[in-house]
Amino acid sequence: MAGMIRRAVLGTGLVAAAGLLVWRWTSPGVTEVAYGPGPRQVLDVTLPAGAGPFPILMLIHGGAFQSGDKSDLTIPAGVLEAGIAVVRVNYRLSGTDPWPAQARDCLAAVVHLQREGAALGLDPSRLVLMGQSAGAFLAVSTALSLVEVGLAPRGVISFFGPMDFSTMDADMAALGRTPLMGPTDAADSPESRLLGFTVAEDRAAARAMGPVGRLEVLREPLPPILIRHGDADPLIADLQAKRLQAAWSAADPTAEVDFALVPGAGHGGAEFETGPVQEATLAFLRRVLA
């Protein structure tokens, strides 16, 4: 498996330093690892108690592609107790590195785990990708890239992420809302800054690079996906989650899609860390990583 991923992505020069296993100890039980040469190309590993190798939940942080850090991510309740290791990933930000640097970094992190996972006490063959907001976009995008080379992860978890830049403003308008961060179509929006062009000027290209656009042309078996989005989100319309649900099912009608809106929830918050969402997340992880 590791060899196949290397052939798929190393050929494009994504992870020239992926073979370097660099450990930096942080807080007790957490190991920081460089998966590439840049200062943002780092991940950290938190192992559960007991003997490995352990299945992996890879968490990808949000921040509108322009900010954020893996240290912002809280490990979901019950995950370590379920015997699942947690890997949190940093990636290059749009202020210094436009798309597809972020996609390349997330793939490079997966490749690194495939190459060095055994030394870290991990079982890379049992992997779930999870992200919130921009991190959800990257988690789903990374999963699709792995699917395209025949190495689908065990599952994907997407929380309140943008999934089709080209329709974000229309979706907010359809709900009668004004996006708190301003229109996606604007030249200075996080999405336009990420792409290096204004979303409104090339809507087709903006759609094609995202999960919904990619799913429209993908005809491969898809892994199970858990999708949650607040129905009062002031930043990203919950219609984006519905678009992901529809596109996932259309691309593979046999794929498991666990979709629900979170009543009253905004863009993140306690509703995604406790109660029904927490319970669904843990149940999903237990099932697909068994």
Buried (B, 14 or more C-beta within 10 A) or exposed (E): EBEEBBEBBBEEEBBEBBEBEEEEEEEEEBBBBBBBEBEBBBBBBBBBEEEBBBBBBBBBBBBBBEBBEBEBBEEBEBBBEBBBBBBBBBBBBBEEBBBBBBBBBBBBBBBBBBBBBBEBBBBBBBBBBBBBBBBBBBBBBBBBBBBEBEBBBBBBBBBBBBBBBBBBBEBBEEEEBEBEBEBBBBEEBBBBBBBEBBBBEBBEBBBBBBBBBBBBEBEEEBBBBBBBBBBBBBBBBBBBBBBBBBBBBEBBEEBBBBBBBBEEBBBBBEBBEEEEBBEBBBBBBBEBBE
